[in-house]
């Protein structure tokens, strides 16, 4: 039985673990390349955590009807619990030497990007929004590292478009090169045949003269021997 084995504890308490997952989710959504490097157990725990938030944004994109706006606000508030939106109960003058603390906007930016961009991107994708790539073990503590990234990111789409362009332009160039090679080969074979033809005629003439000389040289000794016998 799998009792009390729902998640990896990661050596942390529940509050510490949830805070860490919110930080990782915020970093992943706000990352410029839409990928972060972390340990493999953390990446495996972050994957279902952040995919639930993306599912809420995808569900908000498919809302229709009169209550779509209200339901969209409800889904946005539920998704806000997956990110650090800042401590609203902290004192305004609790900074160093009475300075005002700057507002924490990373979670707000992640939530905005989640519903404005990612919800539209994954509107027709029923799950599987992230990918984990193993990097091997880290020097020092020998921990397994991994990359967790969002699928269909701009870098991946650019690579797919470049591959399509190469596949379209590649066969045409190969056909042209094959035709030119075939034509050049035919021209070379024809030229070699033309050059070989005079050489064969000359060799036949030379062989004919050599055979005639050999036959005359053979006939002369025979005639001399016949004359000696008659004498």
C-alpha positions as CSV (number, residue, x, y, z in Angstrom):
1,X,0.0,0.0,0.0
2,X,1.2,3.5,-0.9
3,X,0.0,5.2,2.2
4,X,1.7,8.6,3.0
5,X,3.7,8.4,-0.2
6,X,1.9,11.0,-2.3
7,X,4.9,13.4,-2.8
8,X,8.6,13.7,-2.2
9,X,9.4,15.4,1.1
10,X,12.7,16.8,-0.2
11,X,14.0,17.1,3.4
12,X,11.7,20.0,4.1
13,X,8.6,20.8,6.1
14,X,5.3,21.3,4.3
15,X,5.5,25.1,4.5
16,X,9.1,25.2,3.3
17,X,8.4,22.8,0.5
18,X,5.4,24.7,-0.8
19,X,7.3,28.0,-0.6
20,X,10.2,26.4,-2.6
21,X,7.7,25.1,-5.3
22,X,6.1,28.5,-5.6
23,X,9.6,30.1,-6.1
24,X,10.5,27.5,-8.7
25,X,7.2,27.9,-10.6
26,X,7.6,31.7,-10.6
27,X,11.1,31.4,-12.0
28,X,10.0,29.0,-14.7
29,X,7.1,31.1,-15.9
30,X,9.2,34.3,-15.9
31,X,12.3,32.8,-17.4
32,X,13.3,34.3,-20.7
33,X,14.2,31.0,-22.2
34,X,11.3,29.3,-20.4
35,X,13.6,26.8,-18.7
36,X,15.4,26.5,-15.4
37,X,18.1,24.1,-14.0
38,X,17.5,22.4,-10.7
39,X,17.9,18.9,-9.2
40,X,16.0,16.0,-10.6
41,X,13.7,15.4,-7.6
42,X,12.7,19.1,-7.4
43,X,12.0,19.1,-11.2
44,X,9.8,16.0,-10.8
45,X,7.9,17.7,-8.0
46,X,7.6,21.0,-9.8
47,X,6.2,19.4,-13.0
48,X,2.7,18.5,-11.7
49,X,2.6,21.6,-9.5
50,X,3.1,24.1,-12.3
51,X,1.0,22.1,-14.8
52,X,-2.1,22.5,-12.6
53,X,-1.7,26.3,-12.8
54,X,-1.3,26.2,-16.6
55,X,-4.5,24.0,-16.7
56,X,-6.4,26.7,-14.9
57,X,-5.3,29.3,-17.4
58,X,-6.2,27.0,-20.3
59,X,-9.6,26.5,-18.7
60,X,-10.1,30.2,-18.4
61,X,-9.5,30.6,-22.2
62,X,-12.3,28.2,-23.0
63,X,-14.9,29.9,-20.9
64,X,-18.0,31.2,-22.7
65,X,-21.4,32.7,-21.8
66,X,-22.6,35.3,-19.4
67,X,-20.6,34.1,-16.4
68,X,-17.3,33.7,-18.2
69,X,-15.9,36.9,-16.7
70,X,-16.7,35.9,-13.2
71,X,-15.4,32.4,-13.6
72,X,-12.3,33.7,-15.2
73,X,-11.6,35.9,-12.1
74,X,-12.2,32.9,-9.9
75,X,-9.7,30.8,-11.9
76,X,-7.2,33.6,-11.8
77,X,-7.5,33.8,-8.0
78,X,-7.0,30.0,-7.7
79,X,-3.9,30.2,-9.9
80,X,-2.5,33.0,-7.8
81,X,-1.9,30.5,-5.0
82,X,0.7,28.7,-7.1
83,X,3.0,31.8,-7.1
84,X,4.5,34.2,-4.5
85,X,2.5,37.4,-4.9
86,X,4.1,39.2,-2.0
87,X,3.4,39.6,1.7
88,X,0.4,41.9,2.0
89,X,0.5,41.9,5.8
90,X,4.1,43.3,6.3
91,X,4.6,46.7,7.7
92,X,5.3,49.4,5.1
93,X,8.3,50.8,7.1
94,X,9.8,47.5,8.1
95,X,12.8,47.8,5.8
96,X,16.3,48.7,6.8
97,X,16.5,52.0,8.7
98,X,12.8,52.7,8.1
99,X,13.1,52.5,4.2
100,X,10.0,51.4,2.2
101,X,10.2,47.8,0.9
102,X,9.8,47.4,-2.8
103,X,6.7,45.4,-3.8
104,X,7.3,41.8,-4.9
105,X,6.1,41.7,-8.5
106,X,7.5,38.5,-9.7
107,X,4.5,36.5,-8.8
108,X,2.1,39.1,-10.3
109,X,4.1,39.1,-13.6
110,X,4.1,35.3,-13.7
111,X,0.3,35.2,-13.2
112,X,-0.2,37.8,-15.9
113,X,2.0,35.9,-18.4
114,X,0.3,32.7,-17.4
115,X,-3.2,33.9,-18.4
116,X,-2.3,36.2,-21.2
117,X,0.3,34.1,-23.2
118,X,0.5,30.5,-21.9
119,X,-3.2,30.0,-21.7
120,X,-3.5,30.9,-25.4
121,X,-0.5,28.8,-26.4
122,X,-1.8,25.6,-24.7
123,X,-5.5,26.2,-25.4
124,X,-5.7,23.0,-27.5
125,X,-3.1,20.9,-25.6
126,X,-4.7,18.6,-23.0
127,X,-1.7,18.3,-20.6
128,X,2.0,17.7,-20.9
129,X,3.1,21.4,-20.8
130,X,6.6,20.8,-19.5
131,X,9.6,18.6,-20.3
132,X,12.4,17.3,-18.1
133,X,15.9,16.8,-19.5
134,X,18.6,15.1,-17.4
135,X,22.0,16.7,-17.2
136,X,24.0,14.2,-15.1
137,X,25.4,14.5,-11.7
138,X,26.8,17.7,-10.2
139,X,30.3,18.0,-8.9
140,X,30.6,18.4,-5.2
141,X,27.4,16.8,-3.7
142,X,26.9,14.4,-6.7
143,X,23.3,15.5,-7.0
144,X,21.4,14.7,-10.2
145,X,20.7,17.9,-12.2
146,X,17.9,18.4,-14.7
147,X,16.4,21.0,-16.9
148,X,12.6,21.6,-16.8
149,X,11.2,23.7,-19.6
150,X,8.0,24.6,-21.2
151,X,7.2,22.8,-24.5
152,X,6.4,24.8,-27.7
153,X,8.7,27.6,-26.6
154,X,10.0,30.1,-29.1
155,X,13.4,28.5,-29.4
156,X,11.8,25.2,-30.2
157,X,9.4,26.7,-32.8
158,X,12.3,28.4,-34.5
159,X,14.2,25.1,-34.7
160,X,11.2,23.4,-36.3
161,X,10.7,26.2,-38.9
162,X,14.4,26.0,-39.8
163,X,14.2,22.3,-40.2
164,X,11.2,22.7,-42.5
165,X,13.0,25.2,-44.6
166,X,16.0,22.9,-44.9
167,X,13.8,20.0,-45.9
168,X,12.1,22.1,-48.6
169,X,15.3,23.5,-50.1
170,X,17.4,20.4,-49.7
171,X,15.9,17.9,-52.3
172,X,15.7,20.6,-55.1
173,X,19.4,21.3,-54.8
174,X,20.2,17.6,-54.8
175,X,18.2,17.1,-58.0
176,X,19.9,20.0,-59.8
177,X,23.3,18.7,-58.7
178,X,22.4,15.2,-59.9
179,X,21.4,16.4,-63.3
180,X,24.5,18.5,-63.8
181,X,26.6,15.6,-62.7
182,X,24.9,13.2,-65.1
183,X,25.2,15.7,-68.0
184,X,28.9,16.2,-67.3
185,X,29.5,12.5,-67.0
186,X,27.7,11.9,-70.4
187,X,29.8,14.6,-72.0
188,X,33.0,13.2,-70.6
189,X,32.1,9.7,-71.9
190,X,31.3,11.0,-75.4
191,X,34.5,12.9,-75.5
192,X,36.5,9.9,-74.4
193,X,34.8,7.8,-77.1
194,X,35.6,10.3,-79.8
195,X,39.3,10.4,-78.7
196,X,39.5,6.7,-78.6
197,X,38.1,6.2,-82.1
198,X,41.1,7.6,-84.0
199,X,43.5,5.7,-81.8
200,X,41.8,2.4,-82.6
201,X,42.0,3.1,-86.4
202,X,45.7,3.9,-86.1
203,X,46.3,0.8,-84.1
204,X,44.5,-1.3,-86.6
205,X,46.6,0.2,-89.5
206,X,49.8,-0.3,-87.5
207,X,48.8,-3.9,-86.8
208,X,48.0,-4.5,-90.5
209,X,51.4,-3.2,-91.6
210,X,53.2,-5.3,-89.0
211,X,51.4,-8.4,-90.1
212,X,52.2,-7.8,-93.7
213,X,55.9,-7.3,-92.9
214,X,55.9,-10.5,-90.8
215,X,54.3,-12.5,-93.6
216,X,56.8,-11.2,-96.2
217,X,59.7,-12.0,-93.8
218,X,58.4,-15.6,-93.4
219,X,57.9,-16.1,-97.2
220,X,61.5,-15.1,-98.1
221,X,63.2,-17.9,-96.1
222,X,60.7,-20.4,-97.5
223,X,61.5,-19.3,-101.1
224,X,65.2,-19.5,-100.5
225,X,64.9,-23.0,-99.1
226,X,62.9,-24.1,-102.1
227,X,65.5,-22.8,-104.5
228,X,68.3,-24.7,-102.6
229,X,66.4,-28.0,-102.9
230,X,66.0,-27.6,-106.6
231,X,69.6,-27.0,-107.1
